[in-house]
Amino acid sequence: MISANPCPEGINDRNRRAYAGIALKYAGPEPAEDDPEMRERCRALFCRSIKGKNVLEIGCGPGVDSHYLHKKGLNVTATDFCDEFVDIVKDRFPEIHAHKMDMTRPDLSGESFDGIYAFASLIHLPRELASGTLQGLRKLLKKEGVLFMTLIDSSIHREYVIPNWGNQENNPMLFTCWRQDEIELLLKSAGFGKIEFHNIGSALYENLPRLVERGVTNYQILAFI
Ligand SMILES: C[S@@+](CC[C@H](N)C(=O)[O-])C[C@H]1O[C@@H](n2cnc3c(N)ncnc32)[C@H](O)[C@@H]1O
């Protein structure tokens, strides 16, 4: 039984430790994509929407999307709050600038990115930290910048904890489910203007037992300044 941690910063830190323990396993022995077709469609949507070449990835994990965006000719900064992932990206893709950064405390220069790519990273963000985090990300974007996110919603949960994330005993991971009207309000309050919702399907994720049993669905957002 996982005891509830009342401090959202503590939960964020607990998430980081949980990823640290499984980062090598999560990354696999070599770069690979879980659902290449879905990822390709997400990246294409993002690439069509950005007005310049400076791109920041938030929660890059082992870096497959940063690598792809770099190959498309973009100037990519790959970030994650987990040292282990940053080291994996540096090792596998030395041509990419990888930097340790917690999205709740961005430490990069303001107005320096044309686009931010966040694939399945804000799914772990404690709800209480969302408003400040989105405001911080908004400040990193240039005037016509865009934020891309994939998020989850659930017909059953507002949030849930998987106690043995990565099949590791006592390795709790928080999943935050975002209703579309809720995240839209937060994005508008953070200073974003036009918001687009997309549903890029994935046979893999739509049939994953741990998602099906929790009523979880994925969707994508483009938030423009
Ligand atoms: C589901 S994984 C997705 C990884 C990668 N985007 C991909 O698609 O393979 C979530 C990632 O978000 C990162 N993450 C979670 N919370 C974060 C935070 N507060 N700041 C930065 N990275 C975070 C995790 O370390 C992990 O790499």
Ligand as a Chemical Component Dictionary entry (heavy atoms), coordinates in Angstrom:
data_LIG
# 
_chem_comp.id                   LIG 
_chem_comp.type                 NON-POLYMER 
_chem_comp.pdbx_formal_charge   0 
_chem_comp.three_letter_code    LIG 
# 
loop_
_chem_comp_atom.comp_id 
_chem_comp_atom.atom_id 
_chem_comp_atom.alt_atom_id 
_chem_comp_atom.type_symbol 
_chem_comp_atom.charge 
_chem_comp_atom.model_Cartn_x 
_chem_comp_atom.model_Cartn_y 
_chem_comp_atom.model_Cartn_z 
_chem_comp_atom.pdbx_ordinal 
LIG C1  C1  C 0  6.390  8.194  -20.031 1  
LIG S1  S1  S 1  8.036  8.802  -20.028 2  
LIG C2  C2  C 0  8.155  9.461  -21.672 3  
LIG C3  C3  C 0  9.590  9.627  -22.113 4  
LIG C4  C4  C 0  9.749  10.135 -23.536 5  
LIG N1  N1  N 0  9.077  11.403 -23.736 6  
LIG C5  C5  C 0  9.228  9.098  -24.495 7  
LIG O1  O1  O 0  8.191  9.336  -25.114 8  
LIG O2  O2  O -1 9.850  8.029  -24.595 9  
LIG C6  C6  C 0  7.929  10.258 -19.012 10 
LIG C7  C7  C 0  9.219  11.052 -18.961 11 
LIG O3  O3  O 0  8.966  12.296 -18.288 12 
LIG C8  C8  C 0  10.032 12.555 -17.392 13 
LIG N2  N2  N 0  9.493  13.440 -16.341 14 
LIG C9  C9  C 0  8.476  13.199 -15.474 15 
LIG N3  N3  N 0  8.295  14.249 -14.660 16 
LIG C10 C10 C 0  9.206  15.183 -15.021 17 
LIG C11 C11 C 0  9.520  16.493 -14.534 18 
LIG N4  N4  N 0  8.900  17.037 -13.495 19 
LIG N5  N5  N 0  10.503 17.195 -15.169 20 
LIG C12 C12 C 0  11.164 16.642 -16.208 21 
LIG N6  N6  N 0  10.953 15.399 -16.686 22 
LIG C13 C13 C 0  9.961  14.675 -16.098 23 
LIG C14 C14 C 0  10.466 11.176 -16.910 24 
LIG O4  O4  O 0  11.760 11.146 -16.380 25 
LIG C15 C15 C 0  10.339 10.360 -18.210 26 
LIG O5  O5  O 0  11.508 10.436 -18.966 27 
# 
loop_
_chem_comp_bond.comp_id 
_chem_comp_bond.atom_id_1 
_chem_comp_bond.atom_id_2 
_chem_comp_bond.value_order 
_chem_comp_bond.pdbx_ordinal 
LIG C1  S1  SING 1  
LIG S1  C2  SING 2  
LIG S1  C6  SING 3  
LIG C2  C3  SING 4  
LIG C3  C4  SING 5  
LIG C4  N1  SING 6  
LIG C4  C5  SING 7  
LIG C5  O1  DOUB 8  
LIG C5  O2  SING 9  
LIG C6  C7  SING 10 
LIG C7  O3  SING 11 
LIG C7  C15 SING 12 
LIG O3  C8  SING 13 
LIG C8  N2  SING 14 
LIG C8  C14 SING 15 
LIG N2  C9  SING 16 
LIG N2  C13 SING 17 
LIG C9  N3  DOUB 18 
LIG N3  C10 SING 19 
LIG C10 C11 SING 20 
LIG C10 C13 DOUB 21 
LIG C11 N4  SING 22 
LIG C11 N5  DOUB 23 
LIG N5  C12 SING 24 
LIG C12 N6  DOUB 25 
LIG N6  C13 SING 26 
LIG C14 O4  SING 27 
LIG C14 C15 SING 28 
LIG C15 O5  SING 29 
# 
